[in-house]
Amino acid sequence: MSIKKLIVAAMLAASAFTIQPTVVWAADLPDFTRIVETEGRAVVNVSTTSTIKQNVSALPDGMEGDPFFEFFRRFAPQQQQERQERSLGSGFIISADGYLLTNAHVVARADEITVTLTDKREYKAKVIGSDARTDVALLKIDAKNLPVVRLGNMADVKVGEWVLAIGSPFGFENTVTSGIVSAKNRLLPDENFVPFLQTDAAVNPGNSGGPLFNLKGEVIGINSQIYSRSGGFMGISFSIPIDVAMNVADQLKATGKVSRGRIGVAIQELNKDLAASFGLAKPSGALVNDVEKKSPAEKAGLRTGDIILSVAGQAVESSSDLPRLIGAIRPGKPVVLEVWRHRAVQKLTVVPEELKTEDARTAQREYRSPQAVPDAQNMKQLGLALQELSPQQLGKVGVKYGLQVKRATGLAARAGIQPGDVIVGLGGEALGSFAQFKAAVTAAPKGSTLALQLWRQGITLFVPLTIGGDE
């Protein structure tokens, strides 16, 4: 072979070697075009018009330069003015006869709702019902043979899989963005009924109510919220899981409202130390720190100090799972709870009642420190100065015996115990005397953990206190 042929052969081999990896890598990237072309037809633009009424001072025209303008502005009689406010959102069609889903906040206070399809057809929409707790609204337009989305199965959704969002950010209709599922079951402040999907698909104002698709072209969520310090997209978006949304939609369609169950318990999260103090191998479940009188929980035999492990066979991984699982049960329907009590599993049957208002016991109530009484008891090794409650104070707290924390330093302070707290129980047992408390502390091996039940500003909670740690 000539030198010229050898050089050409080497160049061809090198070219094949460098190009091939690029071709293989590109082939592995997802192609969203089919989803946009087939499923995107069921995505709609939702625009609303609201009438805002406000009171303004009835001032004559041309007074702005008058030296008495400020006087008249403050004391002139008020008159009511109206102005129109418009907003944009997104939605998607779930039935060929015109039912569609969007966010409740998109249509809140709307006087008129217009739905625009991808082929530019416009329809006036009626709100069948909306649920502020989950931020889901069901709308109806007068149309037939509409394109509809396909719904996915949340059990199949995995963190890291590709997702696609379609909506109208800032009014730009039919905008497509992509990303991955960043996390599942994400709980947000003051949100107890929605285990959000977190994604990094670009979602901005106007995307609200739009669908989140998987690579099969199935809707797995409704884009609802963003985390942002600027008001725009910063890489964290939250979607309502489609199973939660459809459960709400079915109830709204049937009755126009959503019914949720409640059992009447106050709960808290378990940490490693608290779990160990109750004999649990891992910190999962919801720790009951209060049971409402005459509630379904009390009737079922639930006690303070119980740890609810599952509801109707569904595991309670964290305390935040419990409101969602109980809320999904129809009021009046019996359900079996698995409860950890005295280091063993027990089963209790509870019949949830309907959740109508927020639990008043969780609201902050006025609290005044008890007046001083003689014979303060001290637990210096724990960093605690304690004092027995007087009869009047016991009545306020609602217990037969309690020890008020007058000072907390060292171990107690590091555990989170605060002056003014009242120790009312150990584990799941009510506290009956200072001697009982002292005996429990004395008998506890060094390094072990006691679960102290505290009363703090009208609520009860458990705090793990490690005995003989780093002092």
Stockholm file with secondary structure:
# STOCKHOLM 1.0

chainA/1-471         MSIKKLIVAAMLAASAFTIQPTVVWAADLPDFTRIVETEGRAVVNVSTTSTIKQNVSALPDGMEGDPFFEFFRRFAPQQQQERQERSLGSGFIISADGYLLTNAHVVARADEITVTLTDKREYKAKVIGSDARTDVALLKIDAKNLPVVRLGNMADVKVGEWVLAIGSPFGFENTVTSGIVSAKNRLLPDENFVPFLQTDAAVNPGNSGGPLFNLKGEVIGINSQIYSRSGGFMGISFSIPIDVAMNVADQLKATGKVSRGRIGVAIQELNKDLAASFGLAKPSGALVNDVEKKSPAEKAGLRTGDIILSVAGQAVESSSDLPRLIGAIRPGKPVVLEVWRHRAVQKLTVVPEELKTEDARTAQREYRSPQAVPDAQNMKQLGLALQELSPQQLGKVGVKYGLQVKRATGLAARAGIQPGDVIVGLGGEALGSFAQFKAAVTAAPKGSTLALQLWRQGITLFVPLTIGGDE
#=GR chainA/1-471 SS CCHHHHHHHHHHHHHHHHHHHHHHHHHTSCCCHHHHHHTGGGEEEEEEEEEEEEEEECCCTTCTTSTTHHHHHHHSCEEEEEEEEEEEEEEEECSTTSEEEECHHHHTTCSEEEEECTTSCEEEEEEEEEETTTTEEEEEESCCSCCCCEECCGGGCCTTCEEEEEECGGGCTTEEEEEEEEEEEECCTTCCSCCEEEECSCCCTTCTTCEEECTTSEEEEEEEEECCSSSSCCSCEEEEEHHHHHHHHHHHHHHSSCCCEECCEEEEECCHHHHHHTTCSSSCSEEEEEECTTSHHHHHTCCTTCEEEEETTEECCSTTHHHHHHHTSCTTCCEEEEEEETTEEEEEEECCEECCSCCGGGSCCCCCCCCCCSCCEEEGGGTEEEEECCHHHHHHHTCSCCEEEEEECHHHHHHTCCTTCEEEEETTEECCCHHHHHHHHHHSCTTCEEEEEEEETTEEEEEEEETTCCC
#=GC SS_cons         CCHHHHHHHHHHHHHHHHHHHHHHHHHTSCCCHHHHHHTGGGEEEEEEEEEEEEEEECCCTTCTTSTTHHHHHHHSCEEEEEEEEEEEEEEEECSTTSEEEECHHHHTTCSEEEEECTTSCEEEEEEEEEETTTTEEEEEESCCSCCCCEECCGGGCCTTCEEEEEECGGGCTTEEEEEEEEEEEECCTTCCSCCEEEECSCCCTTCTTCEEECTTSEEEEEEEEECCSSSSCCSCEEEEEHHHHHHHHHHHHHHSSCCCEECCEEEEECCHHHHHHTTCSSSCSEEEEEECTTSHHHHHTCCTTCEEEEETTEECCSTTHHHHHHHTSCTTCCEEEEEEETTEEEEEEECCEECCSCCGGGSCCCCCCCCCCSCCEEEGGGTEEEEECCHHHHHHHTCSCCEEEEEECHHHHHHTCCTTCEEEEETTEECCCHHHHHHHHHHSCTTCEEEEEEEETTEEEEEEEETTCCC
//
